[in-house]
Amino acid sequence: MSEQIEDKEQDVKEMEEETTEIYPQTGESTAEQPEDDGEPGSDGEEVHADRTTTDVLEAEEAEPDLHDDAEQLVELQKPETVGKLTDVLETVEEAETQADLPDDVEQLREPQRKENVGNSTATVKVVLVPEGHVMTVAFAIGLSIQELKCHLASELRVPADVLQISLDGRVVEEQKSLMELGVRPHGSTRMEMSSTDPTTHPLRPVRPPEHDNMPDVITVRVQTDEGEFQETLPKRRPDRGVVVFSRETQTVKVKSQAQQCPVNVYTQMTGIGCYVSCMNDKLVAPSNYITADEYHDRRLKAVIRLQSFVRRWLAQQEVNRLRRERERRMAWLELQERRRREEKEEQLRDRRQRMMNPRRREDINLLYQALEKWRCEEEQRINSTLRGAERKAALCSLLEQETQQIATIGRHQIAIQNDNYDKTVRNFLDKCAAPHQWRAADGRLIEMDSPHTIRARELRDLYSNINLVHRQPGGETRCSHDAQTHCPGA
């Protein structure tokens, strides 16, 4: 218990020392007063005497305070007093912190002010040397000349290394900023920019000056006074004389109307004071009672009957569709068969015509194939039916027939070659003798003869006459005469 009391006393002493450091005594504060605070006619010794007297008086006043301090120490040893002292110390620390806040705020505001000034923009007019074009750029004064070069290089589409910026005839260092060069916030400056390699990277504006109609500087006036806006009442519509928003205009009105049916819906019987005639009464007899099962069975049979008729109709439609498809299929098959027969007959007729009147090499080959087939069939027939001398005689006769057929085919081939040669020559002469042709602008066909075409036409006529004379008897003399006529120099 005594140890706890000693610890508390030690804590109280430390708190008193801290309080003494925070709030110094009056004698200490007066010792730090400057010399100029005294009166002009006072001497230094008098001032020292006054200070000594003041110290003695303070010492006498401090003696009764010591007794009060002893009593306070006893009270401080109580737990309640210790808690109060702790609160007092926290209050003192907060006051000290608040006293130091203005200095910290000032220290924090200084870099913020510098940063705000660096973010301010200025108008930079860059003159392109030697063209003389002017580029106006809004640039932050806190940025360096190197960043200005990069921005202008991207605008002019040239490398930033070849750009050189000068101010008042002196080259500006790249590390310096516009603020260091003396440019004020929202001010303007004029710089010259040239290229170190004007042949490879000349400085030309991207847009010609005549296409750029924007001014270099735009003046904007901003009103910063209070009361920049005011509230206005909404425009009120004129009164139409009718209440639009009310319960009556938004509620449906109910109307009642009585109706009388043409047929009496009640039954009146004869009673006291009321006579009802029975002349038109009808006697109604009950019929057979139909149960619910009978009714549902009848409805089911009716539904089944309807379904049977519908299914019959659907089946008939499907059968008719299948019949039509079958007829169409049979007609198509018949058409294909008839076409196949016609094509086969056409091939046989063409083959027979080619064998009877050969005109090409393929026709001659077809004759030889038919002859070979005929010989094989005849030889097989002779070998199967005849023996001995009769067989040999039949084979000899077959060989003679084959030889005659080959000779006939050879004559046909020679005649075909001659005809084909004559046709080839005539076609060649016709092409040579044909006039030159071309299509005019108006669509007409224009023909023109040249000396070569005229000579080719004469030779074609001479060739025709010679062939015609050779086919007639005694035509050799006439042929020589015609040749001398057409060829006098021969």
C-alpha positions as MATLAB code, in Angstrom:
seq = 'MSEQIEDKEQDVKEMEEETTEIYPQTGESTAEQPEDDGEPGSDGEEVHADRTTTDVLEAEEAEPDLHDDAEQLVELQKPETVGKLTDVLETVEEAETQADLPDDVEQLREPQRKENVGNSTATVKVVLVPEGHVMTVAFAIGLSIQELKCHLASELRVPADVLQISLDGRVVEEQKSLMELGVRPHGSTRMEMSSTDPTTHPLRPVRPPEHDNMPDVITVRVQTDEGEFQETLPKRRPDRGVVVFSRETQTVKVKSQAQQCPVNVYTQMTGIGCYVSCMNDKLVAPSNYITADEYHDRRLKAVIRLQSFVRRWLAQQEVNRLRRERERRMAWLELQERRRREEKEEQLRDRRQRMMNPRRREDINLLYQALEKWRCEEEQRINSTLRGAERKAALCSLLEQETQQIATIGRHQIAIQNDNYDKTVRNFLDKCAAPHQWRAADGRLIEMDSPHTIRARELRDLYSNINLVHRQPGGETRCSHDAQTHCPGA';
ca = [
       0.000    0.000    0.000;
       2.830    2.397    0.847;
       4.489    1.585   -2.493;
       1.359    2.606   -4.365;
       1.239    5.895   -2.436;
       4.884    6.589   -3.295;
       4.219    5.886   -6.978;
       1.302    8.296   -6.949;
       3.435   10.996   -5.289;
       6.121   10.475   -7.938;
       3.503   10.860  -10.694;
       2.188   14.045   -9.091;
       5.703   15.516   -8.981;
       6.258   14.737  -12.649;
       2.964   16.381  -13.558;
       3.928   19.493  -11.543;
       7.244   19.684  -13.372;
       5.494   19.418  -16.730;
       3.026   22.128  -15.667;
       5.929   24.382  -14.591;
       7.585   23.888  -17.984;
       4.393   24.719  -19.826;
       3.459   27.788  -17.668;
       6.688   29.539  -16.475;
       6.672   31.862  -13.390;
       6.383   35.597  -13.504;
      10.022   36.207  -12.468;
      11.309   34.077  -15.300;
       9.159   35.814  -17.854;
      10.215   39.286  -16.639;
      13.872   38.330  -16.907;
      13.477   37.827  -20.657;
      12.076   41.327  -21.314;
      14.148   43.430  -23.697;
      16.158   46.413  -22.555;
      14.050   48.865  -24.554;
      11.041   48.323  -22.226;
      12.506   50.713  -19.516;
      11.931   54.411  -19.395;
      14.394   56.626  -21.289;
      15.752   58.376  -18.122;
      16.229   55.202  -15.939;
      19.633   53.638  -15.259;
      20.698   50.051  -15.286;
      21.320   49.877  -11.519;
      17.859   51.047  -10.631;
      16.394   48.417  -12.857;
      18.491   45.715  -11.157;
      17.400   46.931   -7.693;
      13.788   46.828   -8.733;
      14.224   43.285  -10.009;
      15.813   42.155   -6.702;
      12.993   43.658   -4.695;
      10.529   41.914   -6.880;
      12.246   38.565   -6.289;
      12.144   39.048   -2.489;
       8.465   39.830   -2.592;
       7.819   36.778   -4.703;
       9.758   34.570   -2.256;
       7.672   35.895    0.658;
       4.517   35.241   -1.260;
       5.712   31.750   -2.147;
       6.055   30.664    1.539;
       2.323   30.419    2.234;
       1.972   28.726   -1.125;
       4.252   25.908    0.060;
       1.820   25.034    2.820;
      -0.978   25.006    0.284;
       1.105   22.715   -1.950;
       1.609   20.259    0.909;
      -2.117   20.118    1.483;
      -2.676   19.648   -2.231;
      -0.210   16.733   -2.242;
      -2.209   15.007    0.448;
      -5.374   15.496   -1.566;
      -3.646   14.336   -4.726;
      -2.934   10.983   -3.141;
      -6.669   10.263   -3.220;
      -7.955    8.248   -6.239;
     -10.564   10.882   -7.140;
      -7.918   13.616   -7.204;
      -5.618   11.510   -9.376;
      -8.420   11.061  -11.995;
      -9.080   14.809  -12.036;
      -5.373   15.526  -12.528;
      -5.297   13.160  -15.466;
      -8.162   15.081  -17.086;
      -6.344   18.372  -16.432;
      -3.192   17.058  -18.103;
      -5.140   15.929  -21.163;
      -6.750   19.380  -21.381;
      -3.301   21.023  -21.150;
      -1.933   18.775  -23.916;
      -4.898   19.598  -26.165;
      -4.334   23.326  -25.565;
      -0.664   22.936  -26.436;
      -1.559   21.019  -29.619;
      -4.052   23.692  -30.627;
      -1.416   26.366  -29.979;
       0.948   24.598  -32.391;
      -1.742   24.111  -35.108;
      -1.449   27.565  -36.760;
       2.254   27.037  -37.432;
       1.590   23.597  -38.969;
      -1.245   24.965  -41.089;
       0.991   27.702  -42.408;
       3.709   25.163  -43.215;
       1.184   22.985  -45.099;
      -0.312   25.904  -46.991;
       3.010   27.078  -48.372;
       3.630   24.019  -50.675;
      -0.078   24.010  -51.619;
       0.195   27.629  -52.682;
       3.297   26.825  -54.680;
       1.531   23.865  -56.290;
      -1.527   25.969  -57.147;
       0.698   28.628  -58.685;
       2.531   25.937  -60.682;
      -0.787   24.590  -62.006;
      -1.827   28.029  -63.241;
      -1.694   28.428  -67.008;
      -0.176   31.093  -69.179;
      -0.446   31.936  -72.862;
       2.732   30.958  -74.741;
       3.142   32.313  -78.279;
       5.738   30.283  -80.190;
       7.172   31.815  -83.384;
       8.364   29.221  -85.919;
      11.712   30.329  -87.342;
      12.298   31.111  -90.233;
       8.700   30.758  -91.529;
       7.318   33.248  -89.023;
       4.163   31.308  -88.187;
       2.816   31.826  -84.667;
       1.421   29.012  -82.517;
      -0.531   29.923  -79.374;
      -0.537   27.346  -76.582;
      -2.076   27.466  -73.085;
       0.591   25.856  -70.880;
       1.059   25.354  -67.132;
       3.854   27.571  -65.803;
       5.060   24.830  -63.467;
       6.011   22.487  -66.349;
       9.493   22.448  -67.842;
      10.685   23.517  -71.278;
      11.308   19.839  -72.138;
       7.605   19.063  -71.664;
       6.737   22.099  -73.790;
       9.022   20.712  -76.508;
       7.301   17.308  -76.383;
       3.889   18.955  -76.700;
       4.949   21.096  -79.669;
       6.726   18.130  -81.297;
       3.501   16.128  -81.221;
       1.637   19.079  -82.746;
       4.211   19.663  -85.517;
       4.925   15.910  -86.038;
       8.699   16.256  -85.683;
      11.117   14.694  -83.154;
      11.538   16.628  -79.910;
      15.346   16.367  -80.122;
      15.588   18.701  -83.128;
      13.570   21.519  -81.505;
      15.403   24.506  -79.982;
      13.519   27.160  -77.968;
      14.985   30.600  -77.307;
      13.772   33.606  -75.312;
      14.984   37.100  -76.219;
      17.663   35.618  -78.499;
      19.083   33.223  -75.855;
      18.610   29.466  -75.850;
      16.515   28.316  -72.881;
      17.615   25.310  -70.828;
      15.281   22.318  -70.928;
      15.200   21.865  -67.127;
      13.834   25.343  -66.414;
      10.129   26.003  -66.068;
       8.096   28.951  -67.298;
       7.731   30.181  -63.723;
      11.533   30.329  -63.388;
      11.717   32.331  -66.630;
       9.513   35.027  -65.099;
       6.129   34.080  -66.540;
       3.266   35.142  -64.269;
       0.059   33.114  -63.763;
      -2.509   33.914  -66.460;
       0.117   35.986  -68.251;
       1.647   35.636  -71.698;
       5.116   35.283  -73.192;
       6.668   35.058  -76.640;
       9.340   32.519  -77.594;
      11.154   31.543  -80.782;
      11.466   27.927  -81.867;
      13.784   26.635  -84.587;
      14.919   23.261  -85.912;
      18.518   22.076  -85.650;
      17.991   20.043  -88.855;
      15.804   22.253  -91.091;
      16.401   20.173  -94.236;
      15.155   16.890  -92.809;
      12.683   18.206  -90.230;
      11.412   21.668  -91.259;
       8.942   23.409  -88.980;
       5.595   23.846  -90.706;
       2.186   24.232  -89.037;
      -0.224   21.332  -89.496;
      -3.001   23.690  -90.617;
      -2.244   26.725  -92.818;
      -2.883   30.104  -91.163;
      -5.620   31.006  -93.664;
      -7.684   27.989  -92.504;
      -7.348   28.885  -88.812;
      -9.775   31.688  -87.964;
      -9.589   31.333  -84.174;
      -8.038   34.281  -82.285;
      -4.856   33.803  -80.263;
      -6.415   34.947  -76.976;
     -10.029   34.568  -75.854;
     -11.251   36.878  -73.081;
     -13.833   35.305  -70.788;
     -15.618   37.258  -68.064;
     -16.786   35.165  -65.116;
     -19.101   36.635  -62.490;
     -18.109   35.493  -59.004;
     -20.477   37.684  -56.944;
     -23.175   36.234  -54.761;
     -26.727   35.978  -55.993;
     -25.781   34.601  -59.395;
     -29.145   32.906  -59.771;
     -32.704   33.670  -58.783;
     -35.797   31.591  -58.485;
     -38.700   32.457  -60.769;
     -42.304   31.504  -60.293;
     -43.667   28.904  -62.731;
     -45.853   30.153  -65.538;
     -49.475   29.768  -64.543;
     -51.966   28.609  -67.117;
     -55.108   30.684  -67.628;
     -58.241   29.517  -65.864;
     -60.632   27.687  -68.200;
     -63.645   28.094  -65.939;
     -63.876   24.375  -65.187;
     -62.569   22.663  -62.097;
     -60.219   20.022  -63.494;
     -58.786   18.462  -60.357;
     -61.755   17.541  -58.178;
     -63.603   14.492  -56.925;
     -66.505   14.987  -59.331;
     -64.283   15.107  -62.425;
     -62.432   11.935  -61.456;
     -65.411    9.792  -60.296;
     -67.676    7.789  -62.625;
     -71.298    8.766  -62.248;
     -73.831    5.894  -61.792;
     -77.018    6.025  -63.837;
     -80.147    3.921  -63.109;
     -82.592    3.000  -65.864;
     -85.542    0.604  -65.603;
     -86.477   -1.762  -68.444;
     -89.589   -3.862  -69.084;
     -89.267   -7.197  -70.881;
     -91.911   -8.046  -73.508;
     -92.546  -11.437  -71.898;
     -93.971  -11.718  -68.407;
     -91.449  -13.318  -66.137;
     -93.827  -14.037  -63.314;
     -96.731  -16.435  -62.678;
    -100.034  -15.047  -61.483;
    -102.515  -17.402  -59.929;
    -106.222  -16.870  -59.293;
    -106.847  -15.486  -55.864;
    -109.281  -13.403  -53.837;
    -110.011  -10.317  -55.824;
    -107.985  -11.497  -58.866;
    -109.184  -13.680  -61.728;
    -106.759  -15.192  -64.181;
    -108.096  -16.861  -67.333;
    -107.007  -20.425  -68.026;
    -107.893  -20.501  -71.699;
    -104.277  -20.287  -72.836;
    -102.857  -22.711  -70.304;
    -100.961  -25.749  -71.530;
    -100.765  -29.160  -69.952;
     -97.133  -30.189  -69.619;
     -96.357  -33.866  -69.118;
     -92.966  -35.004  -67.864;
     -90.751  -36.910  -70.305;
     -88.199  -39.623  -69.650;
     -85.562  -38.648  -67.126;
     -81.968  -38.581  -68.473;
     -79.191  -39.162  -66.007;
     -75.810  -37.460  -66.148;
     -74.065  -40.665  -67.246;
     -76.506  -41.107  -70.125;
     -75.995  -37.483  -71.180;
     -72.190  -37.791  -71.120;
     -72.352  -41.105  -73.028;
     -74.455  -39.470  -75.726;
     -72.031  -36.577  -76.004;
     -69.086  -38.997  -76.187;
     -70.726  -40.964  -79.010;
     -71.395  -37.746  -80.901;
     -67.760  -36.678  -80.508;
     -66.525  -40.102  -81.676;
     -68.820  -39.900  -84.700;
     -67.499  -36.450  -85.597;
     -63.924  -37.648  -85.198;
     -64.594  -40.637  -87.463;
     -65.932  -38.382  -90.226;
     -62.982  -35.994  -89.851;
     -60.456  -38.829  -89.936;
     -62.171  -40.300  -92.987;
     -61.892  -36.945  -94.774;
     -58.206  -36.615  -93.800;
     -57.518  -40.164  -95.036;
     -59.203  -39.407  -98.361;
     -57.089  -36.276  -98.764;
     -53.895  -38.221  -98.030;
     -54.848  -40.985 -100.495;
     -55.585  -38.434 -103.212;
     -52.226  -36.778 -102.583;
     -50.389  -40.098 -102.835;
     -52.309  -40.968 -106.028;
     -51.343  -37.645 -107.623;
     -47.696  -38.147 -106.679;
     -47.775  -41.687 -108.142;
     -49.300  -40.466 -111.399;
     -46.753  -37.679 -111.632;
     -43.933  -40.161 -110.962;
     -45.215  -42.587 -113.624;
     -45.525  -39.754 -116.147;
     -41.956  -38.661 -115.437;
     -40.651  -42.243 -115.819;
     -42.502  -42.648 -119.112;
     -41.092  -39.360 -120.366;
     -37.569  -40.444 -119.418;
     -38.024  -43.800 -121.177;
     -39.325  -42.153 -124.347;
     -36.456  -39.668 -124.309;
     -33.951  -42.491 -123.865;
     -35.421  -44.404 -126.836;
     -35.359  -41.289 -128.997;
     -31.745  -40.580 -128.076;
     -30.780  -44.165 -128.876;
     -32.548  -44.047 -132.245;
     -30.881  -40.702 -132.977;
     -27.488  -42.205 -132.193;
     -28.183  -45.182 -134.470;
     -29.301  -42.912 -137.320;
     -26.266  -40.717 -136.871;
     -23.987  -43.754 -136.786;
     -25.590  -45.152 -139.946;
     -25.324  -41.779 -141.674;
     -21.657  -41.493 -140.740;
     -21.011  -45.004 -142.054;
     -22.828  -44.299 -145.331;
     -21.316  -40.840 -145.904;
     -18.034  -40.527 -144.012;
     -16.678  -36.987 -143.707;
     -14.085  -37.142 -140.908;
     -11.350  -39.383 -139.607;
     -13.674  -40.644 -136.874;
     -16.119  -41.833 -139.549;
     -13.352  -43.818 -141.310;
     -12.343  -45.427 -138.020;
     -15.978  -46.350 -137.456;
     -16.034  -48.124 -140.876;
     -12.891  -50.069 -140.051;
     -14.386  -51.140 -136.700;
     -17.610  -52.309 -138.386;
     -15.584  -54.211 -141.011;
     -13.507  -55.929 -138.328;
     -16.620  -56.913 -136.425;
     -18.230  -58.315 -139.585;
     -15.087  -60.315 -140.445;
     -14.916  -61.853 -136.968;
     -18.558  -62.900 -137.100;
     -18.204  -64.450 -140.577;
     -15.027  -66.267 -139.637;
     -16.640  -67.653 -136.500;
     -19.646  -68.820 -138.532;
     -17.431  -70.518 -141.142;
     -15.337  -72.276 -138.531;
     -18.406  -73.546 -136.748;
     -20.333  -74.783 -139.807;
     -17.808  -75.859 -142.488;
     -14.930  -78.351 -142.602;
     -12.063  -79.175 -144.947;
     -11.950  -77.706 -148.466;
     -15.275  -75.932 -148.123;
     -13.964  -74.102 -145.079;
     -10.814  -72.975 -146.921;
     -12.820  -71.829 -149.926;
     -15.157  -69.857 -147.675;
     -12.203  -68.236 -145.896;
     -10.663  -67.228 -149.242;
     -13.931  -65.723 -150.350;
     -14.139  -63.859 -147.028;
     -10.620  -62.490 -147.516;
     -11.477  -61.219 -151.022;
     -14.588  -59.480 -149.693;
     -12.597  -57.903 -146.907;
      -9.991  -56.662 -149.389;
     -12.666  -55.092 -151.544;
     -14.226  -53.395 -148.545;
     -10.841  -52.038 -147.433;
     -10.208  -50.685 -150.942;
     -13.589  -49.016 -150.961;
     -12.919  -47.457 -147.571;
      -9.522  -46.258 -148.828;
     -11.113  -44.556 -151.841;
     -13.616  -42.872 -149.577;
     -10.754  -41.704 -147.364;
      -8.849  -40.234 -150.321;
     -11.947  -38.425 -151.537;
     -12.589  -37.087 -148.050;
      -9.013  -35.826 -147.779;
      -9.302  -34.041 -151.112;
     -12.583  -32.436 -150.131;
     -11.226  -31.382 -146.782;
      -8.099  -29.935 -148.397;
     -10.197  -27.986 -150.885;
     -12.406  -26.664 -148.067;
      -9.367  -25.672 -146.030;
      -7.815  -23.777 -148.961;
     -11.076  -22.043 -149.809;
     -11.583  -20.978 -146.177;
      -8.051  -19.608 -146.067;
      -8.546  -17.681 -149.319;
     -11.881  -16.302 -148.124;
     -10.269  -15.019 -144.935;
      -7.446  -13.381 -146.891;
      -9.824  -11.766 -149.389;
     -12.229  -10.501 -146.727;
     -12.112   -6.684 -146.255;
     -11.118   -5.095 -142.963;
     -14.138   -4.471 -140.741;
     -14.710   -2.376 -137.619;
     -17.634   -0.893 -135.758;
     -18.148    2.890 -135.938;
     -19.239    5.104 -133.062;
     -22.838    5.154 -134.334;
     -22.964    1.340 -134.519;
     -22.512    0.945 -138.277;
     -20.179   -1.707 -139.685;
     -17.420   -0.168 -141.828;
     -15.534   -2.264 -144.405;
     -12.305   -1.255 -146.147;
     -10.319   -3.014 -148.931;
      -6.560   -2.785 -149.149;
      -4.256   -3.737 -152.032;
      -3.501   -7.006 -150.284;
      -7.172   -7.962 -149.929;
      -7.828   -7.078 -153.586;
      -4.910   -9.264 -154.706;
      -6.088  -12.103 -152.456;
      -9.575  -11.850 -154.002;
      -8.093  -12.168 -157.514;
      -6.091  -15.230 -156.481;
      -9.207  -16.780 -154.922;
     -11.152  -16.307 -158.185;
      -8.274  -17.776 -160.179;
      -8.158  -20.824 -157.892;
     -11.896  -21.339 -158.280;
     -11.686  -21.154 -162.082;
      -8.791  -23.602 -162.221;
     -10.646  -26.155 -160.101;
     -13.775  -25.730 -162.187;
     -11.883  -26.185 -165.492;
     -10.008  -29.264 -164.305;
     -13.278  -31.003 -163.628;
     -14.489  -30.433 -167.219;
     -13.136  -32.264 -170.338;
     -10.511  -30.320 -172.336;
     -10.100  -27.767 -169.646;
      -6.263  -27.704 -169.480;
      -5.892  -25.241 -172.432;
      -8.506  -22.913 -170.973;
      -6.807  -23.124 -167.592;
      -3.457  -21.989 -169.031;
      -5.206  -19.130 -170.869;
      -6.891  -17.944 -167.673;
      -3.625  -18.152 -165.796;
      -1.902  -15.970 -168.407;
      -4.788  -13.512 -168.274;
      -4.677  -13.124 -164.487;
      -0.884  -13.294 -164.308;
       0.476  -11.267 -167.234;
       3.964  -11.159 -165.807;
       4.268  -14.933 -165.598;
];
